[in-house]
């Protein structure tokens, strides 16, 4: 990896892309620290004092700490991610969008444009809900005794700033994709997650190493490091794992030339759905808990079953029942998300039209049934891998009270984005090499 980066910096064009990406990341971090005018920046950190250890920890990680500080980028890139998921689902449900997706580059541009508008709409909705819902509870500075005009103006400022911040992050992500190293939206999310890691390491050091004897402190540090290395290795294995289905294309005669007759394969990734099953499952489990936390000072008994901060605690084992529901949801969403992103019937139909066949399997329905059977097995293996990665931080938090803002979801995103970005950089280097070779 480091050799690839050093080689990339030696190339002028790639170095410009890397520097452009770096400057955009600096802008993101500056924007995350900029407070919104007229807002009590300590409001959310006080109201949600358990944000780093409880159910809202993913907000802290995904926004780079901007949410609890109520910074300009407090909404982060999550509205864009949500709108992208919505568009994926609508593409399956609405035939016109499905046709648009099949139009090639023009169709993808149209869908991308619609996604931007949906992102702005979601950002506007979320910012209005936050500003109005918390404005008179302390989010707006000096709201007591404020005139209605002044209060309305403050609400408009907050809504405009939050919506604009989300739009700017979306724009930065697209610019990184076009002018930087690619994967712009993922890199925006990556830098926010990474920014919270130093504080998490400091928390782990203060909890398990600082103030302990040399032997105990060293042992704790080695165990923490070993767990992190094991999780990262498992994520790398899960992200890189794939089942290759061999495909043989029949040879056709076009004039005096023979076309086709080549062998290839269909790569089925073990973790086809990526991190989405964990995000979906966490969102459903945490949504009612978050609503109660935000609008009530009471702690209801039923919310503890849905709260990951109460799972795996030896002193309160009954609340770990909610963990079983979480595991079931991860498996269900792994199959659901894979079903909307990979269509065996369509793949089999395209293979049949192109003259492709899987050795030993007849074209048509038999091919789609075979792909579906293999896919179901692979999805289950991927879901089990996702559960293991997600459960390790939960177990450490419950048993050892290792409180960190990043968990299995964040680690999967970090490793996945880093690996994909390195592949992009290596691909650019190969292209530059061939262009330089051909120009000689």
N, C-alpha and C positions, 0 to 999 in steps of 0.2 A: 504493500500500500504506500509506504513512504517513498520507495523507489519510483513508483508511478507519479506521485506528487512532485518529486524533484525533477523528473523528466518532463512533466507537464509545464513546470515553471520555466524550463529552458526554451519552450516554444512560445514565441511572441504572441500569437493569436490566443492560445489557450491561457497564457498568463493574463491577458487582458480580461478574459472571461472570469478567471478566478478572482482578480482584483475587483471587477465589477460586482461579483457576488458578495465579496467581503464588505465592500462599501454599503451595499444594500442591507446586509446583516447589521452593520453598525447603526444605520438609520432605524432599523426595527428596534434595537435595544434602546436607543435614545427615545423613540416614541413611546416605548413601554414605560419609561420613567417619567414622561411629561404628565403632570396632573391636569385634569380638566378644570377650567376656571369655575370658581364658585362651588366646588365640591369639597366635602370633608373627606380627605384622602385616608383618614384613619377609620372611617365608618365601617367598611366591610371587614377590615382586619379585626375590629373590636366585636362586631356582630357575629362574625364567623371565626371565632378565636380558635376553633379546631380545624381550620381549613387545611392545614398541613398534615393532619393525621386522620381526619374523618372523611365523610363522603364527598366533600367538595375538593379533595386533594387534586383530582384530575384537572379542575379549573385552574388551580395554581400552577400546575405543570404545563398545561397547554397554552396558557397566556403568559408564561414567563414571569409570574408574580404580578402582572399588571392588573389583574382583576381585583385582588384585595387592596391594591393601592389606588384603584379606580383611575388608572392611567388612560392615555389617549387610545391605546390598543387593548383596552380591557376586554373587548369581545373577541379579540384575536382573529384567527382564520376559521374558527368553528362555524360561523354562518355559511362560509363558502363550502366547507366540507359537508354540512347538512344539506345545502342546496344541491350539491353534486349527487348525494345519495338519493334525494327526492327525484332528480332528473333521471337517474338510473331506473328507479322504480316506475316512473311515469312512462319511460321509453318502452317498458314491457306492457303497460296497460293501455297506452294510447297508440293506435296504429300509425297516425300521422308522424309522431315523433320517431317511431320505429323505422318508417320509410326514410325520414330525414337522416337517421343515423347510417342508413345504407347508401346514402348519396356520396359517400367518400369525404374528401377534405371540406367541400362546401357545406355538407350536412353537419359535420363536426363543428365547423365555425358557427353555424346557426344555433346549435345546441349550446355551445360555449357562451354565445351572446345571451341566450335565454337564462342560462345558469347565473350569469352576472346580475341580471335583473332580479332573479329570485334571491340572490345573496343580499342585494340592497334591501329588498322587501323584508327578509328575515332580520337583518341588522336593525332596520327601522322599528320593527315590531318588538324586538328584544330590548332595544334602548328605551323605547317609550314605556314598556312594562317596568323596567328598572327605575327610570326617572320618576314616574308617577307613583309606583308602588313604594319606593323608599324615600321619595322627596321630603315628605313631612315627618318621616321617622328619624331624620338626622343626616341624610345624604346631602341635602342642600344646606350650605352654611347659613346660619342666622335666619332660618326660615320663620322662626317665631316673630310675629310682628311685621312680617313682610306684607307689602301690598300684593293684591292679586296679580297686577301687571308685572311687578318685579318677580314674583314667584313663577309666573308663566314664562317670562323671559329666561329665567334660570333653567327651567325645564327644557326649553327650546335649545339652549346652549348645550346642555348635557346630551340631549338626543342627537343634535347635529354633530357634536364631537365624536360620540361613540359610533354613529353610522359612518361618518367620514373616515374614522380610524380603521374600521373594518374594510371599507372600500380601498383605502390606501394600501393596506396589507395585501388585498387581493391583487391590486395593480402591481405591487412590488413582486409578488409571487410570479405573475405572468411575465414581468420584465426579466426576472432571473431565468425563467424557462427559455425566453427568446434570446437574450443577450448574455446570459451567464452560463452556468454549467448544467442547466436543465433541472427538472423536478422542483420548480420554484415553490409551489404550495407546500410540498413536503419539507423543503429546506426551511421555510418560514416556521413551520411547526417544530422542526428539529431544533432550531436555535432557541426557541422559547423553552423547550424541555431541558436542553443542556444548561441553560442559564440558572436553573434551580438546583442543579446537581451539587455545586460547591457548598451550598447551605445544607444540603442533605448529608454530605460527607462530614461537615462540621458537627451536625447533630449526632451522627453515628459515633464520631470520635469522642464527643462529650459524654455520650451515654455509656459506651462500652470500653473506651481506652483511657480517657483522661481520669486521673485520680485513682487508677487501679495500680496494683503492683506490676512490675515489669513483666513477670511471667503471664499474669492474667491479661494484661493489656496487649501483649504480643500475640497471645493465643487468640484473643478476640479479633485483633486486626487480621490475622491469617485466615480465620474462619470467614470473616466478612469478605475478604478478597477472594477466597476460594468459591464462595457462593456466587459472587458477581461474575467471576470468570466462567463458572459452570453454566449460569443462566445465559450469558452472552454466547457461549459455545453452542448451547442448545438452540438458541434463536437462529444462529448462523446455519446450523444443520437443518432446522425447520424451513428457513427461507430458501435455502439452496436445493432442498430435496425435491425430486420430481420423478414421475413415472413416464417413460418414453414409450409411446405406442407406435410400432413400426407401420409405415404406410408405403405401399408399392403402387406407382402409377403406371398404367398400361402404355405401351408404345404405339404412337399413331404416325401414319404416313401423310405428310403434307407436301404434295408435289413430289420432288425428288429427295426430300429430307425426311428423316425420322424424328419425331418430336415426342418427348416424354420418356417413359421407361426408367425413370429415376426412383430411387428409394429415399424416403425421408421419415420423419416421425412427428407425432403430436405430443408436445411436452405438457403433461398434466402435473402441475405443482402440488406438492403435498399440502402446503398451506395456501390453497386456492383463494380463500376469502380474506387472507391477510389478517389485519388486526380488527376488522370490522365486527366479528362476532363478540369480541370482548367489549368493544365500545357500545354495541347495541344492548348486550346483557347488562352492563354496568349502568347505562342510562335508564333502563326500565326499572332496575332495582333501586336506583338512587333518586329517581324523580319524586316519588311521594315523600321520601325522607327529606329531600332538599326543600320541598314546599313547606313541610312542617317546621323545619329549622328556620326558614326565612320569615314565617308569619306567626310563629308561636314560640314562646319562651319555655313551654313545657316539653318534657321528653316523654313521649308515649311509648308504652311497653312494646307495641307491635312494630315500631320503627327499628327497634334493636335487632329484630330478626332479619331485616333488610339491609342493615348497616354493616359494611365490611369492617368497620372499626371495632365491632363486637364479636367478630368471628374468630374461632380458634383460641379464645381465651380460656385457659384452664379453670379459672374461677367461675366462669359463666358458660358452661358447655352447651346449654340449651339453645343459645342464640345461633350456634353453628348450623342449625337446621336450615337457615337461610342460605348457607353455602351450597347445600344440595340443589336448591332452586337455581342458584347462579350457574352451577355446572350444567344443569339441564338446559338452561337458556343459551349457554355458549354453544352446546352441541346443536340445538335447534337452529340458531342463527347461522352456524357454519354451513349447514345444509341449505338453509334458505338463501343466503347470499350467494353461495355457489350456483344454485339453481337459476338465479337471475343474471349471472355473469357468464355462465357456460351452458350452452344448449346442445346436448348430444344429438338431438334430431336434426338441428340445422347443420351441425358439423358433418353428420353422416350424409345429409342431402348434398352438401357442397362437394364432399369427396366423390359421391356417385356421379355428379355432373362433370367433375374433372377427371373421371376415370381412375380414381384412387380406391384402393382396397386394402384392408388389414389382412395380412396373411392368415388363412384359415377361417376367416369370417366373411360371410356373403354380404354384399352391399345392401343398403337400405335399412330395414327395421332391425335386422340382426346386428348390424354395425352400431346403431344407436343404443340397442339393448346392452351390447358389450361395453360400449363407452360409459353408459350409465352405471353398470355394475362395477366397473373399475373405479369410476369416480366416487361412488358411494363408499367404497372401501378406503380410498385415499382421503376423502373428506373426514372420515371417522379418525384416521390416524392423525391428520392435521389438527382436528379438534382436541384430541387427547394431548398433543404437544402444546397447544395453546393453553389448555387447562393447567398443565404442569407449570408452564412459565408464569401464568397469572396467579397460581396458588402459592408459589414460593415466597413472594413478598408478603402475601396475606398471612401465611404461616409464621413468618419471621416477625411480623407486626403483632400478631395475636399472642404468640408464645413468649417472644423475647422483648416485646414492646419497642421494636425497631421502627421508629416513626420517620418515614420519608415521604416526600410528595410524589416521587415517581415510583411506578410499579411495573408489573409485567407489560402493560400496554405501552408505556413509555419506552421500555427497553426494546420491544419489538419494533417500534417506530424508529428509534435511534439506529439500531443495527440495519434494518431494512433500507432506510434512506441513505445511510453511509455506503452500504454495499452497492445500491443502485447508482449513486452519484459517482462512485469510483468506476463503475462499468461505463457510465457516460463519458467520463474523462478519458478512459482507455480507448473508447470508441472514437472520440475526437482525435486522439493521438494517431490511431491507425489510419483514419481518413486523411489527416495531414500528411502522413508518411506516403500514402499512395498518390496523393495529389502532387507532392513534391517529386516523387519518382517518375510520374507520367509527364511532368512538365520539363524534365531534363531531356 
